[in-house]
Amino acid sequence: MWVTAASSLDVDHMVPLAEAWDSGASTWTAARREAYANDQGTPTSLIAVSGSSNRSKSDKDPAAWLPVEGYRCEYGGAWVATKLRWQLPADPAERDALTRLAEACPDTTVSCEQVPQ
């Protein structure tokens, strides 16, 4: 799918704000939550997506939502990198889904620079 009109795009948090909150951001300072919400320190934290894709994903984690087949490996790697970057844990269902993705994507490399606590 190609999008040619910028107005058709949304900026999406790789790990949605609600998911981050449920994973521990609820205990962060307001300044750290703001830094997470506006993270431009890595190209995968905030991504441009179609509005329909953003609504489909909503605040779901990989246990409840995955992108189309051709983007799953990149998505899984970016999800894990974002969680590691912000030191956010994964719940058991999320971990299981990410493990399945990793097994299906043996060539995917995850790297990140952690944000200091």
PDB file as gemmi writes it, atoms N, CA and C in Angstrom:
CRYST1    1.000    1.000    1.000  90.00  90.00  90.00 P 1                      
ATOM      1  N   MET A   1       0.843  -1.176   0.000  1.00  0.00           N  
ATOM      2  CA  MET A   1       0.000   0.000   0.000  1.00  0.00           C  
ATOM      3  C   MET A   1       0.889   1.241   0.000  1.00  0.00           C  
ATOM      4  N   TRP A   2       0.643   2.134  -0.910  1.00  0.00           N  
ATOM      5  CA  TRP A   2       1.367   3.388  -0.998  1.00  0.00           C  
ATOM      6  C   TRP A   2       0.448   4.511  -0.545  1.00  0.00           C  
ATOM      7  N   VAL A   3       0.975   5.401   0.256  1.00  0.00           N  
ATOM      8  CA  VAL A   3       0.229   6.575   0.688  1.00  0.00           C  
ATOM      9  C   VAL A   3       0.874   7.786   0.037  1.00  0.00           C  
ATOM     10  N   THR A   4       0.091   8.567  -0.660  1.00  0.00           N  
ATOM     11  CA  THR A   4       0.659   9.717  -1.367  1.00  0.00           C  
ATOM     12  C   THR A   4       0.267  11.046  -0.750  1.00  0.00           C  
ATOM     13  N   ALA A   5      -0.690  11.045   0.157  1.00  0.00           N  
ATOM     14  CA  ALA A   5      -1.131  12.285   0.801  1.00  0.00           C  
ATOM     15  C   ALA A   5      -0.723  12.265   2.272  1.00  0.00           C  
ATOM     16  N   ALA A   6       0.053  13.248   2.674  1.00  0.00           N  
ATOM     17  CA  ALA A   6       0.505  13.316   4.071  1.00  0.00           C  
ATOM     18  C   ALA A   6      -0.663  13.326   5.044  1.00  0.00           C  
ATOM     19  N   SER A   7      -1.784  13.872   4.631  1.00  0.00           N  
ATOM     20  CA  SER A   7      -2.950  13.926   5.519  1.00  0.00           C  
ATOM     21  C   SER A   7      -3.517  12.540   5.811  1.00  0.00           C  
ATOM     22  N   SER A   8      -3.096  11.533   5.053  1.00  0.00           N  
ATOM     23  CA  SER A   8      -3.553  10.161   5.279  1.00  0.00           C  
ATOM     24  C   SER A   8      -2.675   9.423   6.289  1.00  0.00           C  
ATOM     25  N   LEU A   9      -1.621  10.076   6.763  1.00  0.00           N  
ATOM     26  CA  LEU A   9      -0.682   9.444   7.689  1.00  0.00           C  
ATOM     27  C   LEU A   9      -0.923   9.881   9.133  1.00  0.00           C  
ATOM     28  N   ASP A  10      -0.632   8.973  10.030  1.00  0.00           N  
ATOM     29  CA  ASP A  10      -0.623   9.242  11.465  1.00  0.00           C  
ATOM     30  C   ASP A  10       0.787   8.971  11.977  1.00  0.00           C  
ATOM     31  N   VAL A  11       1.166   9.643  13.042  1.00  0.00           N  
ATOM     32  CA  VAL A  11       2.393   9.293  13.742  1.00  0.00           C  
ATOM     33  C   VAL A  11       1.994   8.296  14.814  1.00  0.00           C  
ATOM     34  N   ASP A  12       2.619   7.138  14.780  1.00  0.00           N  
ATOM     35  CA  ASP A  12       2.277   6.039  15.670  1.00  0.00           C  
ATOM     36  C   ASP A  12       3.439   5.756  16.605  1.00  0.00           C  
ATOM     37  N   HIS A  13       3.126   5.526  17.868  1.00  0.00           N  
ATOM     38  CA  HIS A  13       4.142   5.068  18.824  1.00  0.00           C  
ATOM     39  C   HIS A  13       4.303   3.572  18.598  1.00  0.00           C  
ATOM     40  N   MET A  14       5.526   3.116  18.351  1.00  0.00           N  
ATOM     41  CA  MET A  14       5.750   1.687  18.136  1.00  0.00           C  
ATOM     42  C   MET A  14       5.130   0.900  19.287  1.00  0.00           C  
ATOM     43  N   VAL A  15       5.493   1.256  20.503  1.00  0.00           N  
ATOM     44  CA  VAL A  15       4.837   0.703  21.687  1.00  0.00           C  
ATOM     45  C   VAL A  15       3.860   1.785  22.140  1.00  0.00           C  
ATOM     46  N   PRO A  16       2.560   1.530  21.990  1.00  0.00           N  
ATOM     47  CA  PRO A  16       1.564   2.559  22.296  1.00  0.00           C  
ATOM     48  C   PRO A  16       1.683   3.102  23.722  1.00  0.00           C  
ATOM     49  N   LEU A  17       1.254   4.329  23.894  1.00  0.00           N  
ATOM     50  CA  LEU A  17       1.332   4.972  25.214  1.00  0.00           C  
ATOM     51  C   LEU A  17       0.629   4.146  26.283  1.00  0.00           C  
ATOM     52  N   ALA A  18      -0.545   3.608  25.978  1.00  0.00           N  
ATOM     53  CA  ALA A  18      -1.278   2.810  26.970  1.00  0.00           C  
ATOM     54  C   ALA A  18      -0.515   1.538  27.322  1.00  0.00           C  
ATOM     55  N   GLU A  19       0.112   0.916  26.329  1.00  0.00           N  
ATOM     56  CA  GLU A  19       0.916  -0.285  26.579  1.00  0.00           C  
ATOM     57  C   GLU A  19       2.134   0.065  27.432  1.00  0.00           C  
ATOM     58  N   ALA A  20       2.774   1.187  27.133  1.00  0.00           N  
ATOM     59  CA  ALA A  20       3.912   1.628  27.955  1.00  0.00           C  
ATOM     60  C   ALA A  20       3.455   1.873  29.392  1.00  0.00           C  
ATOM     61  N   TRP A  21       2.319   2.521  29.539  1.00  0.00           N  
ATOM     62  CA  TRP A  21       1.756   2.808  30.872  1.00  0.00           C  
ATOM     63  C   TRP A  21       1.557   1.502  31.639  1.00  0.00           C  
ATOM     64  N   ASP A  22       0.927   0.519  30.976  1.00  0.00           N  
ATOM     65  CA  ASP A  22       0.663  -0.769  31.622  1.00  0.00           C  
ATOM     66  C   ASP A  22       1.942  -1.547  31.903  1.00  0.00           C  
ATOM     67  N   SER A  23       3.008  -1.251  31.175  1.00  0.00           N  
ATOM     68  CA  SER A  23       4.282  -1.956  31.337  1.00  0.00           C  
ATOM     69  C   SER A  23       5.219  -1.276  32.330  1.00  0.00           C  
ATOM     70  N   GLY A  24       4.780  -0.182  32.932  1.00  0.00           N  
ATOM     71  CA  GLY A  24       5.611   0.451  33.947  1.00  0.00           C  
ATOM     72  C   GLY A  24       5.759   1.947  33.845  1.00  0.00           C  
ATOM     73  N   ALA A  25       5.362   2.538  32.728  1.00  0.00           N  
ATOM     74  CA  ALA A  25       5.492   3.991  32.597  1.00  0.00           C  
ATOM     75  C   ALA A  25       4.609   4.728  33.595  1.00  0.00           C  
ATOM     76  N   SER A  26       3.634   4.029  34.156  1.00  0.00           N  
ATOM     77  CA  SER A  26       2.767   4.659  35.165  1.00  0.00           C  
ATOM     78  C   SER A  26       3.556   5.097  36.394  1.00  0.00           C  
ATOM     79  N   THR A  27       4.733   4.516  36.602  1.00  0.00           N  
ATOM     80  CA  THR A  27       5.549   4.877  37.759  1.00  0.00           C  
ATOM     81  C   THR A  27       6.601   5.941  37.435  1.00  0.00           C  
ATOM     82  N   TRP A  28       6.689   6.323  36.160  1.00  0.00           N  
ATOM     83  CA  TRP A  28       7.676   7.304  35.733  1.00  0.00           C  
ATOM     84  C   TRP A  28       7.270   8.709  36.139  1.00  0.00           C  
ATOM     85  N   THR A  29       8.259   9.580  36.128  1.00  0.00           N  
ATOM     86  CA  THR A  29       7.976  11.005  36.332  1.00  0.00           C  
ATOM     87  C   THR A  29       7.265  11.542  35.083  1.00  0.00           C  
ATOM     88  N   ALA A  30       6.618  12.671  35.251  1.00  0.00           N  
ATOM     89  CA  ALA A  30       5.950  13.300  34.111  1.00  0.00           C  
ATOM     90  C   ALA A  30       6.958  13.630  33.009  1.00  0.00           C  
ATOM     91  N   ALA A  31       8.152  14.045  33.388  1.00  0.00           N  
ATOM     92  CA  ALA A  31       9.187  14.390  32.401  1.00  0.00           C  
ATOM     93  C   ALA A  31       9.616  13.156  31.599  1.00  0.00           C  
ATOM     94  N   ARG A  32       9.754  12.017  32.252  1.00  0.00           N  
ATOM     95  CA  ARG A  32      10.138  10.789  31.539  1.00  0.00           C  
ATOM     96  C   ARG A  32       9.007  10.334  30.614  1.00  0.00           C  
ATOM     97  N   ARG A  33       7.766  10.425  31.062  1.00  0.00           N  
ATOM     98  CA  ARG A  33       6.634  10.063  30.198  1.00  0.00           C  
ATOM     99  C   ARG A  33       6.578  10.979  28.969  1.00  0.00           C  
ATOM    100  N   GLU A  34       6.850  12.258  29.176  1.00  0.00           N  
ATOM    101  CA  GLU A  34       6.864  13.199  28.049  1.00  0.00           C  
ATOM    102  C   GLU A  34       7.997  12.860  27.084  1.00  0.00           C  
ATOM    103  N   ALA A  35       9.161  12.511  27.630  1.00  0.00           N  
ATOM    104  CA  ALA A  35      10.282  12.132  26.778  1.00  0.00           C  
ATOM    105  C   ALA A  35       9.940  10.883  25.961  1.00  0.00           C  
ATOM    106  N   TYR A  36       9.262   9.928  26.570  1.00  0.00           N  
ATOM    107  CA  TYR A  36       8.850   8.725  25.846  1.00  0.00           C  
ATOM    108  C   TYR A  36       7.856   9.084  24.734  1.00  0.00           C  
ATOM    109  N   ALA A  37       6.884   9.883  25.061  1.00  0.00           N  
ATOM    110  CA  ALA A  37       5.838  10.243  24.095  1.00  0.00           C  
ATOM    111  C   ALA A  37       6.395  10.985  22.894  1.00  0.00           C  
ATOM    112  N   ASN A  38       7.515  11.664  23.073  1.00  0.00           N  
ATOM    113  CA  ASN A  38       8.102  12.479  22.003  1.00  0.00           C  
ATOM    114  C   ASN A  38       9.472  11.967  21.562  1.00  0.00           C  
ATOM    115  N   ASP A  39       9.743  10.692  21.789  1.00  0.00           N  
ATOM    116  CA  ASP A  39      11.071  10.121  21.523  1.00  0.00           C  
ATOM    117  C   ASP A  39      11.429  10.182  20.042  1.00  0.00           C  
ATOM    118  N   GLN A  40      12.373  11.045  19.722  1.00  0.00           N  
ATOM    119  CA  GLN A  40      12.891  11.121  18.360  1.00  0.00           C  
ATOM    120  C   GLN A  40      14.358  10.694  18.316  1.00  0.00           C  
ATOM    121  N   GLY A  41      14.797  10.019  19.380  1.00  0.00           N  
ATOM    122  CA  GLY A  41      16.187   9.600  19.469  1.00  0.00           C  
ATOM    123  C   GLY A  41      16.496   8.327  18.720  1.00  0.00           C  
ATOM    124  N   THR A  42      15.504   7.708  18.136  1.00  0.00           N  
ATOM    125  CA  THR A  42      15.681   6.496  17.338  1.00  0.00           C  
ATOM    126  C   THR A  42      14.592   6.475  16.268  1.00  0.00           C  
ATOM    127  N   PRO A  43      14.896   5.972  15.102  1.00  0.00           N  
ATOM    128  CA  PRO A  43      13.903   6.033  14.022  1.00  0.00           C  
ATOM    129  C   PRO A  43      12.722   5.077  14.179  1.00  0.00           C  
ATOM    130  N   THR A  44      12.735   4.214  15.179  1.00  0.00           N  
ATOM    131  CA  THR A  44      11.653   3.239  15.293  1.00  0.00           C  
ATOM    132  C   THR A  44      10.654   3.514  16.412  1.00  0.00           C  
ATOM    133  N   SER A  45      10.908   4.484  17.263  1.00  0.00           N  
ATOM    134  CA  SER A  45       9.956   4.756  18.354  1.00  0.00           C  
ATOM    135  C   SER A  45       8.667   5.383  17.843  1.00  0.00           C  
ATOM    136  N   LEU A  46       8.802   6.319  16.926  1.00  0.00           N  
ATOM    137  CA  LEU A  46       7.659   6.987  16.309  1.00  0.00           C  
ATOM    138  C   LEU A  46       7.740   6.728  14.817  1.00  0.00           C  
ATOM    139  N   ILE A  47       6.660   6.218  14.240  1.00  0.00           N  
ATOM    140  CA  ILE A  47       6.680   5.905  12.817  1.00  0.00           C  
ATOM    141  C   ILE A  47       5.433   6.462  12.135  1.00  0.00           C  
ATOM    142  N   ALA A  48       5.587   6.772  10.867  1.00  0.00           N  
ATOM    143  CA  ALA A  48       4.443   7.233  10.074  1.00  0.00           C  
ATOM    144  C   ALA A  48       3.728   6.015   9.516  1.00  0.00           C  
ATOM    145  N   VAL A  49       2.426   5.940   9.762  1.00  0.00           N  
ATOM    146  CA  VAL A  49       1.608   4.819   9.284  1.00  0.00           C  
ATOM    147  C   VAL A  49       0.304   5.359   8.733  1.00  0.00           C  
ATOM    148  N   SER A  50      -0.385   4.533   7.982  1.00  0.00           N  
ATOM    149  CA  SER A  50      -1.708   4.947   7.509  1.00  0.00           C  
ATOM    150  C   SER A  50      -2.639   5.060   8.711  1.00  0.00           C  
ATOM    151  N   GLY A  51      -3.595   5.946   8.608  1.00  0.00           N  
ATOM    152  CA  GLY A  51      -4.560   6.112   9.691  1.00  0.00           C  
ATOM    153  C   GLY A  51      -5.302   4.826   9.987  1.00  0.00           C  
ATOM    154  N   SER A  52      -5.642   4.066   8.951  1.00  0.00           N  
ATOM    155  CA  SER A  52      -6.379   2.814   9.170  1.00  0.00           C  
ATOM    156  C   SER A  52      -5.518   1.793   9.913  1.00  0.00           C  
ATOM    157  N   SER A  53      -4.221   1.743   9.603  1.00  0.00           N  
ATOM    158  CA  SER A  53      -3.319   0.840  10.316  1.00  0.00           C  
ATOM    159  C   SER A  53      -3.200   1.245  11.785  1.00  0.00           C  
ATOM    160  N   ASN A  54      -3.089   2.538  12.030  1.00  0.00           N  
ATOM    161  CA  ASN A  54      -2.977   3.036  13.398  1.00  0.00           C  
ATOM    162  C   ASN A  54      -4.230   2.690  14.203  1.00  0.00           C  
ATOM    163  N   ARG A  55      -5.385   2.844  13.614  1.00  0.00           N  
ATOM    164  CA  ARG A  55      -6.635   2.510  14.318  1.00  0.00           C  
ATOM    165  C   ARG A  55      -6.753   1.008  14.536  1.00  0.00           C  
ATOM    166  N   SER A  56      -6.290   0.224  13.582  1.00  0.00           N  
ATOM    167  CA  SER A  56      -6.335  -1.229  13.712  1.00  0.00           C  
ATOM    168  C   SER A  56      -5.447  -1.700  14.870  1.00  0.00           C  
ATOM    169  N   LYS A  57      -4.246  -1.145  14.961  1.00  0.00           N  
ATOM    170  CA  LYS A  57      -3.312  -1.514  16.027  1.00  0.00           C  
ATOM    171  C   LYS A  57      -3.784  -0.972  17.369  1.00  0.00           C  
ATOM    172  N   SER A  58      -4.229   0.271  17.375  1.00  0.00           N  
ATOM    173  CA  SER A  58      -4.691   0.930  18.599  1.00  0.00           C  
ATOM    174  C   SER A  58      -3.619   0.804  19.682  1.00  0.00           C  
ATOM    175  N   ASP A  59      -3.987   0.272  20.848  1.00  0.00           N  
ATOM    176  CA  ASP A  59      -3.021   0.139  21.939  1.00  0.00           C  
ATOM    177  C   ASP A  59      -2.644  -1.319  22.187  1.00  0.00           C  
ATOM    178  N   LYS A  60      -2.781  -2.149  21.166  1.00  0.00           N  
ATOM    179  CA  LYS A  60      -2.519  -3.582  21.289  1.00  0.00           C  
ATOM    180  C   LYS A  60      -1.028  -3.895  21.227  1.00  0.00           C  
ATOM    181  N   ASP A  61      -0.657  -4.975  21.914  1.00  0.00           N  
ATOM    182  CA  ASP A  61       0.716  -5.466  21.832  1.00  0.00           C  
ATOM    183  C   ASP A  61       0.769  -6.612  20.813  1.00  0.00           C  
ATOM    184  N   PRO A  62       1.944  -7.179  20.543  1.00  0.00           N  
ATOM    185  CA  PRO A  62       2.058  -8.223  19.524  1.00  0.00           C  
ATOM    186  C   PRO A  62       1.252  -9.495  19.820  1.00  0.00           C  
ATOM    187  N   ALA A  63       0.811  -9.695  21.039  1.00  0.00           N  
ATOM    188  CA  ALA A  63      -0.038 -10.849  21.337  1.00  0.00           C  
ATOM    189  C   ALA A  63      -1.444 -10.664  20.770  1.00  0.00           C  
ATOM    190  N   ALA A  64      -1.837  -9.413  20.541  1.00  0.00           N  
ATOM    191  CA  ALA A  64      -3.191  -9.117  20.075  1.00  0.00           C  
ATOM    192  C   ALA A  64      -3.244  -8.538  18.669  1.00  0.00           C  
ATOM    193  N   TRP A  65      -2.106  -8.071  18.141  1.00  0.00           N  
ATOM    194  CA  TRP A  65      -2.097  -7.447  16.808  1.00  0.00           C  
ATOM    195  C   TRP A  65      -0.725  -7.591  16.173  1.00  0.00           C  
ATOM    196  N   LEU A  66      -0.722  -7.923  14.896  1.00  0.00           N  
ATOM    197  CA  LEU A  66       0.504  -7.934  14.102  1.00  0.00           C  
ATOM    198  C   LEU A  66       0.216  -7.271  12.759  1.00  0.00           C  
ATOM    199  N   PRO A  67       1.221  -6.624  12.190  1.00  0.00           N  
ATOM    200  CA  PRO A  67       1.026  -6.016  10.868  1.00  0.00           C  
ATOM    201  C   PRO A  67       0.974  -7.108   9.790  1.00  0.00           C  
ATOM    202  N   VAL A  68       0.806  -6.686   8.564  1.00  0.00           N  
ATOM    203  CA  VAL A  68       0.795  -7.633   7.447  1.00  0.00           C  
ATOM    204  C   VAL A  68       2.103  -8.427   7.428  1.00  0.00           C  
ATOM    205  N   GLU A  69       2.037  -9.588   6.858  1.00  0.00           N  
ATOM    206  CA  GLU A  69       3.147 -10.545   6.870  1.00  0.00           C  
ATOM    207  C   GLU A  69       4.508  -9.949   6.523  1.00  0.00           C  
ATOM    208  N   GLY A  70       4.609  -9.155   5.503  1.00  0.00           N  
ATOM    209  CA  GLY A  70       5.897  -8.638   5.048  1.00  0.00           C  
ATOM    210  C   GLY A  70       6.578  -7.654   5.987  1.00  0.00           C  
ATOM    211  N   TYR A  71       5.894  -7.207   7.012  1.00  0.00           N  
ATOM    212  CA  TYR A  71       6.459  -6.210   7.926  1.00  0.00           C  
ATOM    213  C   TYR A  71       6.645  -6.756   9.342  1.00  0.00           C  
ATOM    214  N   ARG A  72       6.270  -8.008   9.557  1.00  0.00           N  
ATOM    215  CA  ARG A  72       6.282  -8.554  10.928  1.00  0.00           C  
ATOM    216  C   ARG A  72       7.656  -8.634  11.554  1.00  0.00           C  
ATOM    217  N   CYS A  73       8.666  -9.015  10.802  1.00  0.00           N  
ATOM    218  CA  CYS A  73      10.013  -9.123  11.380  1.00  0.00           C  
ATOM    219  C   CYS A  73      10.533  -7.753  11.801  1.00  0.00           C  
ATOM    220  N   GLU A  74      10.371  -6.776  10.928  1.00  0.00           N  
ATOM    221  CA  GLU A  74      10.800  -5.414  11.258  1.00  0.00           C  
ATOM    222  C   GLU A  74      10.026  -4.877  12.465  1.00  0.00           C  
ATOM    223  N   TYR A  75       8.723  -5.134  12.470  1.00  0.00           N  
ATOM    224  CA  TYR A  75       7.869  -4.694  13.582  1.00  0.00           C  
ATOM    225  C   TYR A  75       8.311  -5.334  14.900  1.00  0.00           C  
ATOM    226  N   GLY A  76       8.529  -6.646  14.892  1.00  0.00           N  
ATOM    227  CA  GLY A  76       8.951  -7.329  16.117  1.00  0.00           C  
ATOM    228  C   GLY A  76      10.265  -6.788  16.639  1.00  0.00           C  
ATOM    229  N   GLY A  77      11.215  -6.567  15.736  1.00  0.00           N  
ATOM    230  CA  GLY A  77      12.499  -6.012  16.155  1.00  0.00           C  
ATOM    231  C   GLY A  77      12.372  -4.615  16.719  1.00  0.00           C  
ATOM    232  N   ALA A  78      11.551  -3.787  16.069  1.00  0.00           N  
ATOM    233  CA  ALA A  78      11.353  -2.412  16.546  1.00  0.00           C  
ATOM    234  C   ALA A  78      10.620  -2.398  17.888  1.00  0.00           C  
ATOM    235  N   TRP A  79       9.663  -3.304  18.059  1.00  0.00           N  
ATOM    236  CA  TRP A  79       8.931  -3.399  19.331  1.00  0.00           C  
ATOM    237  C   TRP A  79       9.906  -3.742  20.465  1.00  0.00           C  
ATOM    238  N   VAL A  80      10.700  -4.775  20.246  1.00  0.00           N  
ATOM    239  CA  VAL A  80      11.659  -5.204  21.276  1.00  0.00           C  
ATOM    240  C   VAL A  80      12.671  -4.095  21.550  1.00  0.00           C  
ATOM    241  N   ALA A  81      13.165  -3.447  20.520  1.00  0.00           N  
ATOM    242  CA  ALA A  81      14.133  -2.363  20.702  1.00  0.00           C  
ATOM    243  C   ALA A  81      13.537  -1.230  21.525  1.00  0.00           C  
ATOM    244  N   THR A  82      12.281  -0.902  21.277  1.00  0.00           N  
ATOM    245  CA  THR A  82      11.626   0.177  22.036  1.00  0.00           C  
ATOM    246  C   THR A  82      11.454  -0.230  23.491  1.00  0.00           C  
ATOM    247  N   LYS A  83      11.017  -1.454  23.722  1.00  0.00           N  
ATOM    248  CA  LYS A  83      10.851  -1.931  25.109  1.00  0.00           C  
ATOM    249  C   LYS A  83      12.195  -1.919  25.842  1.00  0.00           C  
ATOM    250  N   LEU A  84      13.249  -2.380  25.164  1.00  0.00           N  
ATOM    251  CA  LEU A  84      14.574  -2.385  25.789  1.00  0.00           C  
ATOM    252  C   LEU A  84      15.091  -0.967  26.002  1.00  0.00           C  
ATOM    253  N   ARG A  85      14.884  -0.110  25.022  1.00  0.00           N  
ATOM    254  CA  ARG A  85      15.349   1.281  25.105  1.00  0.00           C  
ATOM    255  C   ARG A  85      14.819   1.955  26.364  1.00  0.00           C  
ATOM    256  N   TRP A  86      13.550   1.685  26.682  1.00  0.00           N  
ATOM    257  CA  TRP A  86      12.886   2.349  27.810  1.00  0.00           C  
ATOM    258  C   TRP A  86      12.772   1.454  29.042  1.00  0.00           C  
ATOM    259  N   GLN A  87      13.437   0.302  29.005  1.00  0.00           N  
ATOM    260  CA  GLN A  87      13.427  -0.650  30.115  1.00  0.00           C  
ATOM    261  C   GLN A  87      11.998  -1.011  30.540  1.00  0.00           C  
ATOM    262  N   LEU A  88      11.176  -1.339  29.562  1.00  0.00           N  
ATOM    263  CA  LEU A  88       9.795  -1.736  29.816  1.00  0.00           C  
ATOM    264  C   LEU A  88       9.682  -3.254  29.683  1.00  0.00           C  
ATOM    265  N   PRO A  89       9.155  -3.937  30.689  1.00  0.00           N  
ATOM    266  CA  PRO A  89       9.023  -5.392  30.604  1.00  0.00           C  
ATOM    267  C   PRO A  89       7.878  -5.811  29.679  1.00  0.00           C  
ATOM    268  N   ALA A  90       7.903  -7.068  29.282  1.00  0.00           N  
ATOM    269  CA  ALA A  90       6.836  -7.662  28.484  1.00  0.00           C  
ATOM    270  C   ALA A  90       6.065  -8.640  29.369  1.00  0.00           C  
ATOM    271  N   ASP A  91       4.740  -8.639  29.224  1.00  0.00           N  
ATOM    272  CA  ASP A  91       3.942  -9.609  29.982  1.00  0.00           C  
ATOM    273  C   ASP A  91       4.058 -10.983  29.310  1.00  0.00           C  
ATOM    274  N   PRO A  92       3.609 -12.054  29.960  1.00  0.00           N  
ATOM    275  CA  PRO A  92       3.804 -13.401  29.402  1.00  0.00           C  
ATOM    276  C   PRO A  92       3.233 -13.593  27.987  1.00  0.00           C  
ATOM    277  N   ALA A  93       2.028 -13.118  27.713  1.00  0.00           N  
ATOM    278  CA  ALA A  93       1.445 -13.292  26.376  1.00  0.00           C  
ATOM    279  C   ALA A  93       2.255 -12.522  25.333  1.00  0.00           C  
ATOM    280  N   GLU A  94       2.690 -11.344  25.684  1.00  0.00           N  
ATOM    281  CA  GLU A  94       3.516 -10.524  24.785  1.00  0.00           C  
ATOM    282  C   GLU A  94       4.848 -11.225  24.516  1.00  0.00           C  
ATOM    283  N   ARG A  95       5.458 -11.754  25.568  1.00  0.00           N  
ATOM    284  CA  ARG A  95       6.733 -12.463  25.437  1.00  0.00           C  
ATOM    285  C   ARG A  95       6.584 -13.681  24.522  1.00  0.00           C  
ATOM    286  N   ASP A  96       5.475 -14.427  24.690  1.00  0.00           N  
ATOM    287  CA  ASP A  96       5.235 -15.598  23.836  1.00  0.00           C  
ATOM    288  C   ASP A  96       5.110 -15.183  22.367  1.00  0.00           C  
ATOM    289  N   ALA A  97       4.354 -14.121  22.114  1.00  0.00           N  
ATOM    290  CA  ALA A  97       4.180 -13.639  20.736  1.00  0.00           C  
ATOM    291  C   ALA A  97       5.510 -13.176  20.162  1.00  0.00           C  
ATOM    292  N   LEU A  98       6.300 -12.482  20.951  1.00  0.00           N  
ATOM    293  CA  LEU A  98       7.606 -12.001  20.478  1.00  0.00           C  
ATOM    294  C   LEU A  98       8.571 -13.160  20.234  1.00  0.00           C  
ATOM    295  N   THR A  99       8.477 -14.204  21.045  1.00  0.00           N  
ATOM    296  CA  THR A  99       9.311 -15.393  20.844  1.00  0.00           C  
ATOM    297  C   THR A  99       8.960 -16.062  19.524  1.00  0.00           C  
ATOM    298  N   ARG A 100       7.665 -16.182  19.227  1.00  0.00           N  
ATOM    299  CA  ARG A 100       7.242 -16.761  17.951  1.00  0.00           C  
ATOM    300  C   ARG A 100       7.738 -15.912  16.780  1.00  0.00           C  
ATOM    301  N   LEU A 101       7.646 -14.587  16.928  1.00  0.00           N  
ATOM    302  CA  LEU A 101       8.158 -13.697  15.878  1.00  0.00           C  
ATOM    303  C   LEU A 101       9.661 -13.891  15.696  1.00  0.00           C  
ATOM    304  N   ALA A 102      10.397 -13.956  16.789  1.00  0.00           N  
ATOM    305  CA  ALA A 102      11.849 -14.120  16.709  1.00  0.00           C  
ATOM    306  C   ALA A 102      12.210 -15.430  16.033  1.00  0.00           C  
ATOM    307  N   GLU A 103      11.467 -16.490  16.322  1.00  0.00           N  
ATOM    308  CA  GLU A 103      11.730 -17.779  15.693  1.00  0.00           C  
ATOM    309  C   GLU A 103      11.469 -17.724  14.187  1.00  0.00           C  
ATOM    310  N   ALA A 104      10.478 -16.926  13.788  1.00  0.00           N  
ATOM    311  CA  ALA A 104      10.139 -16.794  12.368  1.00  0.00           C  
ATOM    312  C   ALA A 104      11.049 -15.790  11.651  1.00  0.00           C  
ATOM    313  N   CYS A 105      11.839 -15.052  12.412  1.00  0.00           N  
ATOM    314  CA  CYS A 105      12.666 -13.971  11.846  1.00  0.00           C  
ATOM    315  C   CYS A 105      14.116 -14.111  12.304  1.00  0.00           C  
ATOM    316  N   PRO A 106      14.780 -15.203  11.965  1.00  0.00           N  
ATOM    317  CA  PRO A 106      16.128 -15.434  12.487  1.00  0.00           C  
ATOM    318  C   PRO A 106      17.168 -14.409  12.039  1.00  0.00           C  
ATOM    319  N   ASP A 107      16.890 -13.650  10.983  1.00  0.00           N  
ATOM    320  CA  ASP A 107      17.865 -12.671  10.502  1.00  0.00           C  
ATOM    321  C   ASP A 107      17.640 -11.270  11.065  1.00  0.00           C  
ATOM    322  N   THR A 108      16.649 -11.118  11.935  1.00  0.00           N  
ATOM    323  CA  THR A 108      16.346  -9.806  12.514  1.00  0.00           C  
ATOM    324  C   THR A 108      17.302  -9.517  13.665  1.00  0.00           C  
ATOM    325  N   THR A 109      17.927  -8.366  13.615  1.00  0.00           N  
ATOM    326  CA  THR A 109      18.839  -7.930  14.663  1.00  0.00           C  
ATOM    327  C   THR A 109      18.178  -6.793  15.437  1.00  0.00           C  
ATOM    328  N   VAL A 110      18.285  -6.854  16.740  1.00  0.00           N  
ATOM    329  CA  VAL A 110      17.724  -5.803  17.594  1.00  0.00           C  
ATOM    330  C   VAL A 110      18.869  -5.070  18.252  1.00  0.00           C  
ATOM    331  N   SER A 111      18.861  -3.754  18.108  1.00  0.00           N  
ATOM    332  CA  SER A 111      19.856  -2.939  18.804  1.00  0.00           C  
ATOM    333  C   SER A 111      19.169  -1.655  19.246  1.00  0.00           C  
ATOM    334  N   CYS A 112      19.644  -1.141  20.349  1.00  0.00           N  
ATOM    335  CA  CYS A 112      19.073   0.107  20.862  1.00  0.00           C  
ATOM    336  C   CYS A 112      20.051   0.744  21.822  1.00  0.00           C  
ATOM    337  N   GLU A 113      19.819   2.002  22.061  1.00  0.00           N  
ATOM    338  CA  GLU A 113      20.557   2.734  23.084  1.00  0.00           C  
ATOM    339  C   GLU A 113      19.555   3.031  24.183  1.00  0.00           C  
ATOM    340  N   GLN A 114      19.805   2.497  25.384  1.00  0.00           N  
ATOM    341  CA  GLN A 114      18.869   2.709  26.478  1.00  0.00           C  
ATOM    342  C   GLN A 114      18.824   4.167  26.916  1.00  0.00           C  
ATOM    343  N   VAL A 115      17.634   4.597  27.260  1.00  0.00           N  
ATOM    344  CA  VAL A 115      17.449   5.928  27.820  1.00  0.00           C  
ATOM    345  C   VAL A 115      17.730   5.817  29.322  1.00  0.00           C  
ATOM    346  N   PRO A 116      18.620   6.652  29.857  1.00  0.00           N  
ATOM    347  CA  PRO A 116      18.927   6.559  31.281  1.00  0.00           C  
ATOM    348  C   PRO A 116      17.675   6.742  32.131  1.00  0.00           C  
ATOM    349  N   GLN A 117      17.650   6.020  33.242  1.00  0.00           N  
ATOM    350  CA  GLN A 117      16.487   6.115  34.136  1.00  0.00           C  
ATOM    351  C   GLN A 117      16.472   7.382  34.895  1.00  0.00           C  
TER     352      GLN A 117                                                      
END                                                                             
